[in-house]
């Protein structure tokens, strides 16, 4: 029998979801810091 290992799912979808949330949070923090620094 030919056994094919599941190589296609190296990066599950939940990893991309976590990365997306982390990037969104970091962008939000940077925007907030820039906005607070611009205010005199």
MODELLER restraints for C-alpha pairs under 7 A, 6 or more apart:
rsr = mdl.restraints
at = mdl.atoms
